[in-house]
Amino acid sequence: MQQVSDLAAARGGDEAAFERLVGPHRRELHAHCYRMLGSLHDTEEAMQEAMLRVWRNLGGFEDRGSMRAWLYKIATNASLDALARRKRRMLPVSHAPAADPELPVGDLVDDHLWLEPYPDEQLGIEDGYAAPDARYEQREALELAFIAAVQHLPARQRAVLILREVLGFSAKEVGETLDTSVPSVNSALQRARRTVEERMPERSQQATLRELGDARLREIVENYMEAMRSGDVSRVVSMLSEEVAWSMPPLASWYQGLPDVGAWLRNAPLNGEWDWRHVAGHANGQLAVGTYTRVPGEDGHVPFSLDVITLDGNKISEITAFIVRTTELPDGYSRWPDYAADPLKVHSVFERFNLPNRLD
């Protein structure tokens, strides 16, 4: 059996054999850590730690056991250890009340407070369910609404819900992963379900995207990009739902409802002082747009934000614009705080979402 021979070779230090064992599971383990942690940065660290633990503990793996279940146990516990060292992540809509669009945007808040977007298409996350007993589709369980909802759970409830409802592991398997009993797993799952269901929308983005179809989705994205590029506030507002929410982590300020969002658009990003360009993308199983702007001292348009779009039918119900970089701006931009980031880091972020580093 290939696994037995690869396992023996990996225990002897053969890195190629090790990769044959764990390689087929890397993408799903990466998505699992992200669901647990809500941060791409934290996910990369947890994956690195998990792979070190796998390498060091190959001698303890039983040849007849499930390699996948064993890997998930290690990745889950690496994520739990990471959660024990920091506070939960969130989106601005859960952090503070909506802001007044006539006031300057609020201060930047520590990056480690916020959820981060996830490049599901670039990492090859599959459609459908991970297992027959799973309750959530794989992409559905990467949507911002789901990731934000599970962040409200205590760490072990979070692990139980994801292992049971997203990955379809049995209560017995989850108990073995978390070193607890089946009754404890079932009790934790009931509490976790109540918390998450209270915070989830009636329909997933996956259901909405399928209903609208590719042609309509392209039309929505193209209209959004053109309206933003041309500074047409009325056209942007016409695409939004009545209770639309617009947030911009790592800024704490966010705006809600057509009047306030329209006023903020006129006062800030579409006040005529910005020169915008856009590229359609994808993040968290949702539509997304990479935004670019001109800044002093640089050629072309440089990355500014990744706008993740949430739809309610044909209307946009939420824009979460993850700001990746601003630089020193002219006097007329004083309503926007300076946010300087390492350009190499910014480029790395956009590359993960298959977006260019610069536009003409």
N, C-alpha and C positions, 0 to 999 in steps of 0.2 A: 504494500500500500504506500502511495506516494507520501502521504502525511507522515507515516512512521519513519520513512527513510529521511525525509526533510527534517523531521524533528531530531533525529539522531545526529544529523550533520550540523544542524543549528546549535545543538548542545555542545558540539565540538568547536564552535566558533565560526561556522560557515555562514557569512552574512547573506550570500545569495539564497541559501536554503531558508534562512530566517525570513527573507523577503517573500519567498514563495508561500510561506506559512501565513504571514500577516498581510501581505500586499492586497489580496482579494477583499480584505475587510477594512482597509484604511478609510475609504470614503464614507462608509456608513458609520464607522467609529468617530470620524471627524464631525459628522452631522450630529451624532449623539452628544458629544462633548459640547457642541454649540447649543443644542437644546437645553442642556443642563446649565450652561454658563452665560449665554446671551451675548458673548463677546468673541469675535474672531481672534483677537490677540490672546485672550485667556484660553481659547480652544487650542491654539498652536502650542502654548506652554503645556497644557494638560496632555495633549497628544504626545509631546516629547517625553514627558514624565511617564506616561503609560507605556510607551515603547521601551523605555529603559527598564521599567519593572518587568515587562514581558521577557526581555532579553535575560535579565538577571534571574528570573524564576522559571525558566523553561524546564529545569530539572524537576520542578514540583508539579508539572502538568502530566496528568494521566493519559497515556496514549489512546485509550479507548473513549475518552471524554470528548465533548464538543469543543473544538478550538474556538468557534465563534462565541459560545457562551462564556468561555474562560476569558477571552479578550474583552468582552463587554463587562465582565466583573472588574477587571483591572482598570478599564477606562472609566467606569462609573465611580470607582473608589478614588481614582486620581482627580476626577471632577469634584467629588465630595470634599476632598482635602483642599482643593482650591477654593470652594465655596466657604469653607470654615475660616479662611483668611481674609475675607472681604464681605462688604455689604452687597445686597442684591442690586442688579442693574434694572433700569427702568427707562421709559420714554418721558419727555417733558410733560406730556398730558397727565401723567401720574405724579408729577413732582410738585406742581404748584397750580393755582388757578390760571385761567387764560389771562393774557396781558392786554393792556390798553394800547391799541394801535397808534394812538397819537403821542405816546411816550417813546423815548429811545428804547431800543431793545435791551434786555437785561444783560447782566454780566455772564461771562463764560463760567461754567461750572466744571469741576474736575471730570476729565474724560472717563475715569473709572466708575462714574455713576451711571453712565448711559449704556443702553443696548447698542450693539453695532450691527450693521447689515451683513448678510451672508451670501456669498457667491455660489448659490446652489447649482446653477447651470454649468459654471466653470469647473466645479468639482464633480460633475456628473451624477448628481443625486437623481435617482430614478423616480418615475411616476408610480402611482398606485400604492398598494399597501405592502408593508414589509413582511407581513405574515397573515394567515387567514383570521387569526383572533385579534388583529390590530383594529382599533377603533378610528384612528386618524390616518389619512393618507400621508406618505412620506413628505411630500412638498407642503401639504396643509400644515403639518407639524413643524414647518420652518417659517410660516407666515409670521409677520410681526405681531399680529394679535395673539397668536398662540404663544410665541416666545415671551411676550410681555405678560401674558396671563400666568404662565407657569413660574415666573419670577416671584409671584406672590406666595408661592408654596414654600414651606420649610424644606430644607435640602433633601431629606430622605423621602418625603412625600413626592417631591419633584422626581426623584429617581424612580420611585414606584410607578407613578403615572406614566412616565416616558417608557419604561421597560415593559409595562403591561399594555398600555393603550396605543403606543406608537410602534413598538417593536414586536408585540405579540408574545412575549415570554410568559410562561405560566406562572401562577402564584408561587409554586414550589421553586421554580428556577430563580424568581426574583428574591425569594427568601434566602436561597443559597448565595446569591450575589451579595446581599446585604447582611448576611449572617443573622437572620431573624426568622420568625415563624410564619407559616402561611396565614393564620388568623391576624397577625400583625400587619402583614402585607395587605390583606383584604380590607382591614380597618383604615389603613393609611390611604388606600385607593379610594374608598368612599368619601373621605374628607377632601382629598385632592380633587376628585371629580366635581364636588359641589363648588369649590373655590374657582376652578377654571371655567366651569359652565356659566357662572355668574358674570364672567368677564369676556366671554367669547361672543362674537356676532352671530346672528342667526344663520348666515351663510358664509362658507369659506370663500376665499379668493379663487381657489381652484374651481369651485362650482360656477362662480361668476365668469371666470375666464372661458371655461368651456361653453357656457351659454352664449356669450357674446361672439365667440369665434375669432379667428386670426385676423380677418379683414377689418372687422369693427375695432379690434384692439389696436391695430396699426393706425387706424384713423384717429382714435382717441389720443394716442401718443404723439402723432404728427401734429394734430391740432394744438395740443398742449405746448409742444416745443416751438411752433410757429408763433403762437400767442405770446409766450414768454419772450421770445427773441425780439418780436416787434414792439413789445411793451404795451400790448393791447389789454388793459385791465378788464374792460367789459367782456372781452372774449374769454379771458381766463375765468372770470366769475361765472359766465354762462355754463361752464363745464363742471361747476362745483355743486355739491348738494347743499341744502339749506343749513345743515349743522356741520359743515366741513371743518376739520381741524388741520392747522398748518404749524408744524414744529420744526426746529432746526438745531438738534443737538450738535455740539456741546453748549449751545445757548439754552438757557432755561426758559426764555420767553416762547410762548406759543399763542396762537390766535384761533378763535372759534366763531363760526357763523359767517354768512355771506357779507354782512355789513362790515364787520371788523376785519375779516380777511381782505376784502376789497380795499379798505382804508389802508391797511398795512402794505399791500402791494403798491398802492400809489405813493406811499411815503418812503418806501425803502427799495425793494429790488426793481420795481418798474417806475422809478421816479425820473428816468431819463439819463441818469448818471452812470448806468452800468451798460456794458456792451456784452451781451450774452450770446453764447452758442450752446448747442445741445447735441447729444448722441443718445439714441435709444439703447437701453440695456435691460437687465433683469437682475432681481435680487430677492431673496427670501420667497421664492415661488411667486413673485408678483412682478408687475410692470415696474420699470425704473428708468430714470433718465440721468445721464451724467451731464452736469452743467459746467460750463467754462466761462471765464470772463477775462478781459484784458486788465492788466495791472501795470503800474509804472515800472520801467526798467526791464521789462521782459517782452520778448517777441511773441506774437500770436496770442491765443487764448489759453489760459492755464486752468487746471482742475479747480473747481470751487466746492461742489457738493454732489452727492448722489441722492437724487430725489426718488424715494420709494413711494409708489402710487397705490392707494387702496381704493377700490371701486365698490360702489353700491348701485348695481344695475349699470346704466349708461353714465352715471355721474361719478365724479371723483369725490369720495367722502373724507379722504385724508391724504395729506402730503407730509412725509417725514423726510426732510432734507438734511441728510447727514453731511455737515460741513467738514471738508477735509483740509481746506487751506484758504486763507486770505493773507495778503501782505500789506505793506504800508500803502494806504490809499489817499487820493487827493482830498483837499479840504471838504469838498461837497459830500464826502462819504462819512462824515463824522458821526452819523447816526449808527454806523456799524462798528463794533469794537474790533480792534486789531486781533487777529488770531494767526500767529506765525507758526508754521509747522515745517519740519525738515522736508525739503522737496523730494528727497529720495523715498521717504516714507509715504508721501502723497502719491508719487508715481506707483509705488508698490500697491497701494490700496486700489487705484484705478485699474492696474493690470490684473488684479485678482478678479475684477468684474469684466474683463475683456474690453476695457475702454482705453482709448488713446491717451497718451500723456500730454498732448498739446494739439490745438487746432489752429489753423491759419486765421 
